[in-house]
Amino acid sequence: MGTSIKTGGRIKSLQGLRVLAFLGIFLWHAIETPAGAWGVSIFIMLSGFLMVYSYWDRWEGKEFSIKDSIKFSIQKINPLYPLHIIMLIAAFIPYYLIPLLQNFSTSELLKNVFKIIITVPLIQAWFPVGFEAINTVAWYLSAMLFLYTAFPFILKFLRKGWEIRKIILLMALAYAAQFVFAVVCRWIPLFNNAHWSNYILPIFRLGDFFIGCCLGYCFITGARKKTSTNTATAYEFLFFILAILGMVVFAKLPDSRWLTYTLVFVPSSAGIVWFLAKSEGLISKLLSMKAFQTAAVITPFAFLIHRQILHYTEDLYALITKQTINPVLLIVVAMAVTVALSYLYMWATKKRKRVNA
């Protein structure tokens, strides 16, 4: 089966989608909105889609060993690794080291040493305890390190020339496997922590990453039929509405964490990525505007920076005023500082090109 479009170029609407995903995560951490898990779902599925889109032609005929795959994964993470270490230090000194020095205990010292040992090499996502070690959001890099390692083998699998209807079946099976995994985890000690097993654990996130890869395969190898702007816009709105329903409605169900950390968002995320990639609807055109493209460049850096900036903003305000900061003020100040520091990091490291993470 030959490719029907040239791959490797930028799809502006999907770059704009990065901004929405980051905003969802930022607001989740700032005021506990339910959009954060959706944002992570988008990021992971989008990564799978864009990896296939970027490497399909570039890697034609290329073979990878496990060693090659690990090397490739490390290279993908490398642009963000210095920032990971910087933010680890920024979190460790005020929130771990100073409290330890003020109230020393051997057990806390050992816990901190353990957290450093698993966080520096980005293996913390594999541990049911300590998976949010030090700079909490760095678990995402830990998961992506595994997913990038798996990618060359996923791509080789997709190159077998699958029919689109079989790929759709494979996506359904991957989603079903995630559901079964979630059900089984409820009854297994250690795994019965939904936040870890159904959100952080890299082997679980392989499901939505694989679905994203399959969407990328369908996009570049399937027949392209033009859709009217009105129809495309209706589909775009439909899947965004489904995502919002997942945030609002399912969150109210008993024991909803087993759904709302990931599972409820997988279908809507797949629909959003697919229809925005086609770039035929009004939402696609909106996200393709220059403002979204400019903001999209800093999202990988802002993702790693924002969590600690939120902590610093809240704590400094409380220290100075003896009051809790107003949520609107928190959002405005922390976002402004996050954006400024993201651009500063890009300037200091000369990482002006887009980083896909």
Salt bridges, closest charged atoms under 4 A:
GLU63 OE1 - LYS156 NZ 3.45
GLU108 OE2 - LYS111 NZ 3.52
GLU132 OE2 - HIS195 NE2 3.55
GLU163 OE1 - ARG165 NE 2.95
ASP208 OD2 - ARG205 NH2 2.68
ASP255 OD2 - ARG186 NH1 3.26
ASP255 OD1 - ARG257 NH1 2.25
GLU280 OE1 - LYS278 NZ 3.99
